[in-house]
Amino acid sequence: MTPQPRLIGKPIIRILCQKTNTLVGYLYQWNNGDVQPAWLNEAMAEVRYEPMADAA
C-alpha cells in the first residue's frame, strides 16, 4: 500500500467464477497504483481474471 490516499478507482479486470464462468466481482486500480478486488457477494478462491477490454 502506498502513502498516497485512494481517491479514484476504476475497474480494470472482471473476476469470474472458475466453475460457472459467472461474474463475481471486479478488480479495481486506484489513482495511487493500489489494486483491490470488489466482490459482488462473498469472496471466492477459485476464480479467473478477464481484462475489461476482452469483456466488451
N, C-alpha and C positions, 0 to 999 in steps of 0.2 A: 504494500500500500504506500502511496506517495503522500508527502505532506500537503500537497495542494488539495483544496476541497473539491468534492464531486458536485459539479453544477449542472452539467448537461450530459445525458446519456442517450445513446441511440442503439437500437437492436442491430447486431451485425451477423448473428447466426441463429438459425432455428434449431431448437433441441427437440428431437423426435424419439419416441419410444422405439427401442430396437426390435421388440416383438411385434407391435401392432402398426408401426410406422405413423402413429398419430402425433400431432403437435402437443408437447408437454411443457414447453417454455421457450424463452429466448435468452441469448447471451448478449448482454449489453456492454458496450465500451464507453467509458466516461471520458470527459474532457481531460482528465489528468493521466489517462492511459490505463487505469484500472479496468478490469473486466469482471462482470458479476452475472451469475445466472438469475433469471426471474422466472420462477416456476408458475404455471397456471394453477396447479393444485399442489400436491406434495412432491418433494424432490425424489428423483429416481436414479438408480445406479446404472441400469442397462439402457443407455441412450446412444444415439449417434447425432452428429452435428452436420447441418447443411447450411452453407453460406446463403445469405439472403438473395444474392444475385441469381443463384441457381433455383431458388424457390419461385421466382416470377414466371 
